[in-house]
């Protein structure tokens, strides 16, 4: 599987996708219009090692809902990601059994190097 979970209205996601110059065999899921499913989030968790690794603390709702002051469990992270797209750290790039989460320069460069070495 080669897939990118992203948000079309996120300039950073769109810039990263463009920078990666992805081959045509990648599929894209715009998480605002096509919500992530339980099966998908469980698969991503298995690749990432935890739901927390997939959770965005930069989301405005994270502060607005007072979540930053709570001790969240793995079940909480899963719940919030499934209930509002903004809680998924973006973009999430899956290449077979490898996952790249977020928009840090290091993550983007790792994803780019991996993708283009496996074409």
Number of C-alpha atoms within 10 A of each C-alpha: 11 18 16 24 23 25 21 14 10 11 10 16 20 15 11 19 18 10 12 16 11 16 11 7 10 13 14 14 16 16 20 15 10 10 16 19 13 13 9 12 17 14 13 22 18 13 16 17 11 15 23 20 16 24 22 19 16 12 14 11 15 17 12 9 10 9 13 12 9 8 7 11 11 13 10 14 20 21 14 16 23 18 13 14 21 21 22 30 21 24 24 19 25 21 16 10 12 15 19 23 22 22 17 12 10 10 15 20 16 12 20 18 12 14 19 12 8 7 8
